[in-house]
């Protein structure tokens, strides 16, 4: 019953109530008819032939024949009553069923018309996103419970629209206000390092501060990108995953581990910039948290109607119960990674935000020999002409 729609449930309630009331009405009518027939059926309703025989027997004075004729007349009278009641009951039941079916159909139509405003509210809620929060239901009609619900929903949309607008302004202002002083500090430190009149102690201090400034810049970039990734996508275009991975590999430069790629055709619809950042973060994470002379395998393709990007790396063994922690902001598995100077702990958090924004999922499996296998699955788009295939490599798993 819980899986049925409200319209179907209302129809069943209407139909059930009508059938119950119809059954009660038929039963009352039947009982009243029986009572009336008992009161009004008399000898005049007996068959004329039976009355003739009854008079003849009464004239002759034969009591036994009189009793037989009277019993026969009573049987005929009872049979007539049964026939009339059976016909009445049959007609009532047929009428009740026909009218019951009509009542169910009419109840279904009336329920649909009554719930039509709710369908408008549902359609508007499904259509809304961060990019069109300015739309409103603006339901017309009497000020009933459904109208109150629609007005409440519109007021909630007003609050959400103001909140998202404030968030967008905050991200834009933070991007400017946080980057500007760091850029100025970096410029001053670079000038101090380049100056010949700066003593060695000053240059050493400037070098340390320059490293910290660079780390703060990466932290701010990561936070701003994370905030952008968690918002509604503003750009959706067909994007081949192999091209995204090749661009990400180019940004790695010359990694300290061996990276092998097997890129089968796969296309998704989304923001190419965010998808590229997702691939870059996955690859950087696989390279950064690896072992000396380690390896990284990258694969793309389609499976079960979804496009996937899989990044597998060697590394230290990762307990299964700690896998979920690596996707939280500023969360790392070990203390040595907490103090890392190469990252802010936002890489995989950005990956998760980008994948969620594209309607995808992430599967993370620790490898028995150490390292992780991270698979990103995204809804596949229409086929895009593939790039030249890369050299085949063995599966890392």
C-alpha positions as CSV (number, residue, x, y, z in Angstrom):
1,X,0.0,0.0,0.0
2,X,2.9,2.4,0.8
3,X,4.2,2.0,-2.8
4,X,1.0,3.2,-4.4
5,X,0.6,6.8,-5.4
6,X,-1.7,9.2,-3.5
7,X,-4.1,9.3,-6.4
8,X,-4.4,5.5,-6.5
9,X,-4.9,5.4,-2.7
10,X,-7.6,8.0,-2.8
11,X,-9.3,6.2,-5.6
12,X,-9.2,2.9,-3.6
13,X,-10.6,4.8,-0.5
14,X,-13.4,6.4,-2.6
15,X,-14.3,3.1,-4.3
16,X,-14.2,1.0,-1.0
17,X,-16.4,3.5,0.8
18,X,-18.9,3.5,-2.0
19,X,-19.0,-0.3,-2.3
20,X,-19.5,-0.6,1.5
21,X,-22.3,1.9,1.5
22,X,-23.9,0.3,-1.5
23,X,-23.7,-3.1,0.2
24,X,-25.4,-1.6,3.3
25,X,-28.1,0.0,1.1
26,X,-28.8,-3.3,-0.7
27,X,-29.0,-5.2,2.5
28,X,-31.4,-2.7,4.0
29,X,-33.5,-2.6,0.9
30,X,-33.7,-6.4,0.8
31,X,-34.8,-6.7,4.5
32,X,-37.5,-4.0,4.0
33,X,-38.7,-5.8,0.9
34,X,-39.0,-9.1,2.7
35,X,-40.9,-7.4,5.5
36,X,-43.3,-5.7,3.1
37,X,-43.9,-8.9,1.2
38,X,-44.7,-10.8,4.4
39,X,-47.3,-8.1,5.4
40,X,-49.0,-7.8,2.0
41,X,-48.9,-11.2,0.4
42,X,-52.4,-12.8,0.9
43,X,-54.7,-15.3,-0.6
44,X,-55.7,-13.0,-3.4
45,X,-52.2,-13.4,-4.7
46,X,-52.6,-17.1,-5.0
47,X,-52.9,-18.7,-8.4
48,X,-56.6,-18.6,-9.7
49,X,-56.6,-22.4,-10.4
50,X,-55.6,-23.0,-6.8
51,X,-58.4,-20.8,-5.5
52,X,-60.9,-22.7,-7.7
53,X,-59.8,-26.0,-6.3
54,X,-59.9,-24.6,-2.8
55,X,-63.5,-23.4,-3.2
56,X,-64.5,-26.8,-4.7
57,X,-63.0,-28.7,-1.8
58,X,-64.7,-26.3,0.7
59,X,-68.1,-27.0,-0.9
60,X,-67.6,-30.8,-0.8
61,X,-66.4,-30.6,2.8
62,X,-63.4,-32.9,2.5
63,X,-61.0,-31.6,5.2
64,X,-58.0,-33.6,3.9
65,X,-58.3,-32.3,0.4
66,X,-58.8,-28.8,1.8
67,X,-55.5,-29.0,3.8
68,X,-53.7,-30.3,0.7
69,X,-54.9,-27.6,-1.5
70,X,-54.1,-25.0,1.1
71,X,-50.5,-26.4,1.5
72,X,-50.1,-26.3,-2.2
73,X,-51.2,-22.7,-2.3
74,X,-48.8,-21.8,0.5
75,X,-45.9,-23.4,-1.4
76,X,-46.8,-21.4,-4.5
77,X,-46.9,-18.2,-2.5
78,X,-43.5,-18.9,-0.9
79,X,-42.0,-19.8,-4.3
80,X,-43.3,-16.5,-5.7
81,X,-41.8,-14.6,-2.8
82,X,-38.4,-16.4,-3.3
83,X,-38.4,-15.6,-7.0
84,X,-39.2,-12.0,-6.4
85,X,-36.5,-11.6,-3.7
86,X,-33.9,-13.5,-5.8
87,X,-34.6,-11.2,-8.8
88,X,-34.4,-8.1,-6.6
89,X,-31.1,-9.3,-5.0
90,X,-29.6,-10.1,-8.4
91,X,-30.6,-6.8,-9.9
92,X,-29.3,-4.9,-6.9
93,X,-25.9,-6.6,-7.0
94,X,-25.5,-6.0,-10.7
95,X,-26.5,-2.3,-10.3
96,X,-24.1,-2.0,-7.3
97,X,-21.2,-3.4,-9.3
98,X,-21.8,-1.2,-12.3
99,X,-22.2,1.9,-10.3
100,X,-19.2,0.9,-8.2
101,X,-17.0,0.7,-11.3
102,X,-18.3,4.1,-12.4
103,X,-17.6,5.5,-8.9
104,X,-14.0,4.2,-9.0
105,X,-13.4,5.8,-12.5
106,X,-15.0,9.1,-11.4
107,X,-13.0,9.0,-8.1
108,X,-9.8,8.5,-10.1
109,X,-10.5,11.5,-12.3
110,X,-11.6,13.6,-9.3
111,X,-8.5,12.6,-7.3
112,X,-6.3,13.5,-10.3
113,X,-7.9,16.9,-10.6
114,X,-7.6,17.5,-6.9
115,X,-3.9,16.5,-6.9
116,X,-3.0,18.5,-10.0
117,X,-1.6,21.4,-8.0
118,X,0.7,19.0,-6.1
119,X,2.0,17.8,-9.5
120,X,2.8,21.4,-10.3
121,X,4.7,21.7,-7.1
122,X,6.6,18.4,-7.7
123,X,7.5,19.4,-11.3
124,X,8.8,22.8,-10.2
125,X,10.9,21.2,-7.4
126,X,12.4,18.7,-9.9
127,X,13.2,21.4,-12.4
128,X,14.9,23.7,-9.9
129,X,18.6,23.9,-9.4
130,X,21.1,26.4,-8.3
131,X,21.1,28.1,-11.7
132,X,17.3,28.7,-11.8
133,X,16.3,29.3,-8.1
134,X,14.5,32.4,-9.3
135,X,11.6,30.4,-10.6
136,X,8.5,30.2,-8.4
137,X,5.4,28.0,-8.3
138,X,3.0,30.9,-8.0
139,X,0.0,28.6,-7.6
140,X,-3.4,30.1,-8.4
141,X,-6.7,29.0,-6.8
142,X,-8.4,29.1,-3.4
143,X,-6.4,29.5,-0.2
144,X,-6.6,25.8,0.8
145,X,-4.0,23.4,2.2
146,X,-2.3,22.9,-1.2
147,X,-2.1,26.6,-1.8
148,X,-0.5,27.1,1.6
149,X,2.0,24.4,0.8
150,X,2.9,26.0,-2.5
151,X,3.3,29.5,-0.9
152,X,5.5,28.0,1.8
153,X,7.6,26.3,-0.9
154,X,8.0,29.7,-2.7
155,X,9.1,31.4,0.5
156,X,11.7,28.6,1.1
157,X,13.0,29.2,-2.5
158,X,13.3,32.9,-1.7
159,X,15.5,32.0,1.3
160,X,17.6,29.5,-0.7
161,X,18.0,32.0,-3.6
162,X,19.4,34.6,-1.2
163,X,21.6,32.0,0.5
164,X,23.1,30.8,-2.8
165,X,23.6,34.4,-4.0
166,X,25.4,35.2,-0.8
167,X,27.6,32.1,-1.2
168,X,28.5,33.1,-4.7
169,X,29.4,36.6,-3.6
170,X,31.5,35.2,-0.7
171,X,33.4,32.9,-3.0
172,X,34.1,35.7,-5.5
173,X,35.2,38.1,-2.7
174,X,37.2,35.5,-0.9
175,X,39.0,34.6,-4.2
176,X,40.1,38.2,-4.5
177,X,40.7,39.2,-0.9
178,X,42.7,36.1,-0.1
179,X,44.8,35.9,-3.2
180,X,45.8,39.6,-3.3
181,X,47.8,39.7,-0.1
182,X,49.5,36.4,-0.8
183,X,50.5,37.6,-4.2
184,X,52.0,40.7,-2.7
185,X,53.9,38.7,-0.1
186,X,55.2,36.3,-2.8
187,X,56.4,39.3,-4.9
188,X,58.1,40.9,-1.9
189,X,59.8,37.7,-1.0
190,X,61.0,37.0,-4.6
191,X,62.4,40.5,-4.7
192,X,64.3,39.9,-1.5
193,X,65.7,36.6,-2.8
194,X,66.8,38.3,-6.0
195,X,68.4,41.3,-4.3
196,X,72.2,41.1,-4.0
197,X,72.2,43.3,-1.0
198,X,70.1,40.9,1.1
199,X,72.2,39.0,3.6
200,X,72.1,35.2,3.6
201,X,70.0,35.0,6.7
202,X,67.3,37.2,5.0
203,X,67.4,35.0,1.9
204,X,67.0,31.9,3.9
205,X,64.1,33.3,5.8
206,X,62.5,34.6,2.6
207,X,62.9,31.1,1.1
208,X,61.0,29.5,4.0
209,X,58.3,32.2,3.9
210,X,58.0,31.8,0.1
211,X,57.4,28.0,0.6
212,X,54.7,28.7,3.2
213,X,53.1,31.3,0.9
214,X,53.0,28.8,-1.9
215,X,51.4,26.3,0.4
216,X,48.8,28.8,1.5
217,X,48.0,29.7,-2.1
218,X,47.5,26.0,-2.9
219,X,45.2,25.8,0.2
220,X,43.1,28.7,-0.9
221,X,42.9,27.4,-4.5
222,X,41.8,24.0,-3.2
223,X,39.1,25.6,-0.9
224,X,37.7,27.7,-3.7
225,X,37.7,24.8,-6.1
226,X,36.0,22.6,-3.5
227,X,33.3,25.3,-3.0
228,X,32.9,25.5,-6.8
229,X,32.8,21.7,-7.2
230,X,30.0,21.4,-4.6
231,X,27.7,23.8,-6.5
232,X,25.4,23.1,-9.4
233,X,27.3,22.6,-12.7
234,X,27.2,25.7,-14.9
235,X,28.7,24.0,-18.0
236,X,27.7,20.6,-19.5
237,X,29.4,19.5,-22.6
238,X,30.3,16.2,-24.1
239,X,33.8,15.3,-22.9
240,X,36.0,12.3,-23.8
241,X,37.6,10.8,-20.7
242,X,40.7,9.8,-22.5
243,X,41.4,13.4,-23.5
244,X,40.8,14.5,-19.9
245,X,43.3,11.9,-18.7
246,X,46.0,12.8,-21.3
247,X,45.7,16.5,-20.3
248,X,46.1,15.5,-16.6
249,X,49.1,13.3,-17.4
250,X,50.7,16.3,-19.2
251,X,50.3,18.4,-16.0
252,X,52.1,15.7,-13.9
253,X,55.3,16.5,-15.8
254,X,58.0,13.8,-15.0
255,X,56.6,11.9,-12.0
256,X,58.9,9.9,-9.8
257,X,57.0,6.7,-10.5
258,X,56.2,4.7,-13.6
259,X,52.7,5.7,-15.0
260,X,51.1,3.4,-17.5
261,X,47.8,4.3,-19.2
262,X,45.2,2.2,-21.1
263,X,42.6,4.6,-22.3
264,X,39.6,3.0,-24.0
265,X,36.9,5.3,-25.5
266,X,34.5,6.8,-22.9
267,X,32.5,10.0,-23.0
268,X,30.6,11.9,-20.3
269,X,28.6,15.1,-20.2
270,X,29.8,17.7,-17.7
271,X,32.3,20.5,-16.9
272,X,35.6,19.7,-18.7
273,X,37.6,21.9,-16.3
274,X,36.2,20.1,-13.2
275,X,36.6,16.7,-14.8
276,X,40.3,17.5,-15.6
277,X,40.9,18.7,-12.0
278,X,39.3,15.4,-10.8
279,X,41.7,13.4,-13.0
280,X,44.7,15.5,-11.9
281,X,44.0,15.1,-8.2
282,X,43.6,11.3,-8.6
283,X,46.9,11.0,-10.4
284,X,48.7,13.4,-8.0
285,X,47.4,11.4,-5.1
286,X,48.5,8.1,-6.7
287,X,52.0,9.5,-7.4
288,X,52.4,11.4,-4.1
289,X,51.5,8.5,-1.8
290,X,53.4,5.8,-3.5
291,X,56.6,3.9,-2.7
292,X,60.0,4.3,-4.3
293,X,60.1,2.8,-7.8
294,X,56.3,2.4,-7.5
295,X,53.8,2.2,-10.4
296,X,50.5,3.8,-11.3
297,X,48.0,2.4,-13.7
298,X,45.3,4.5,-15.4
299,X,42.3,3.0,-17.3
300,X,39.2,4.5,-18.9
301,X,36.3,2.8,-20.6
302,X,32.6,2.0,-20.4
303,X,30.9,-0.8,-18.5
304,X,27.2,-1.4,-17.7
305,X,26.1,1.8,-19.4
306,X,28.5,4.0,-17.4
307,X,31.9,5.6,-18.2
308,X,34.7,4.9,-15.7
309,X,38.1,6.3,-14.8
310,X,40.2,3.9,-12.7
311,X,43.5,4.9,-11.1
312,X,45.5,2.2,-9.3
313,X,48.8,2.7,-7.5
314,X,51.3,0.8,-5.4
315,X,52.0,2.0,-1.9
316,X,51.7,1.2,1.7
317,X,48.8,-1.1,2.8
318,X,45.6,0.8,3.6
319,X,43.2,-0.7,6.1
320,X,39.7,-1.0,4.7
321,X,38.1,0.9,7.6
322,X,40.3,3.9,6.9
323,X,39.3,4.3,3.3
324,X,36.4,6.7,3.9
325,X,38.6,9.1,5.8
326,X,40.7,10.1,2.8
327,X,37.8,11.8,1.1
328,X,37.2,14.1,4.1
329,X,38.7,17.6,3.9
330,X,42.0,17.9,5.7
331,X,41.9,14.2,6.7
332,X,44.8,11.9,6.1
333,X,45.6,8.4,7.1
334,X,48.9,8.9,8.9
335,X,50.7,11.6,10.8
336,X,53.5,11.8,8.2
337,X,50.9,12.9,5.6
338,X,49.4,15.5,8.0
339,X,52.5,17.5,7.8
340,X,53.0,17.2,4.1
341,X,54.3,20.3,2.4
342,X,53.1,19.2,-1.0
343,X,49.3,19.4,-0.4
344,X,46.5,20.8,1.7
345,X,44.5,17.6,2.2
346,X,41.8,18.6,-0.2
347,X,42.6,16.6,-3.3
348,X,40.3,13.7,-2.9
349,X,37.6,15.9,-1.3
350,X,37.5,17.8,-4.5
351,X,37.3,14.5,-6.4
352,X,34.3,13.5,-4.4
353,X,32.6,16.8,-4.9
354,X,33.2,16.8,-8.7
355,X,31.9,13.2,-9.0
356,X,28.8,14.0,-7.0
357,X,28.1,17.2,-9.1
358,X,28.2,15.0,-12.2
359,X,25.9,12.3,-10.7
360,X,28.6,9.7,-10.4
361,X,30.0,7.4,-7.8
362,X,33.4,6.5,-6.4
363,X,34.6,3.0,-5.5
364,X,37.8,2.7,-3.4
365,X,39.3,-0.7,-2.8
366,X,42.6,-1.3,-1.0
367,X,45.0,-3.5,-2.9
368,X,46.4,-6.6,-1.1
369,X,50.0,-5.6,-2.0
370,X,49.5,-2.0,-0.9
371,X,48.1,1.1,-2.4
372,X,44.5,1.8,-3.6
373,X,42.3,1.2,-6.6
374,X,40.0,4.2,-7.0
375,X,37.3,3.9,-9.7
376,X,35.1,6.9,-10.7
377,X,31.9,6.0,-12.5
378,X,29.9,8.7,-14.4
379,X,26.8,8.6,-16.6
380,X,27.9,7.9,-20.1
381,X,27.2,10.4,-22.9
382,X,26.8,9.9,-26.6
383,X,29.8,8.4,-28.3
384,X,32.6,10.9,-29.2
385,X,35.2,9.9,-31.9
386,X,38.0,8.4,-29.8
387,X,41.6,9.6,-29.8
388,X,44.4,7.3,-31.1
389,X,44.6,4.3,-28.7
390,X,47.4,4.1,-26.2
391,X,49.7,1.1,-25.7
392,X,48.0,-1.7,-23.9
393,X,49.3,-2.5,-20.4
394,X,48.5,-5.4,-18.0
395,X,45.6,-4.8,-15.5
396,X,47.0,-3.7,-12.2
397,X,44.5,-5.8,-10.3
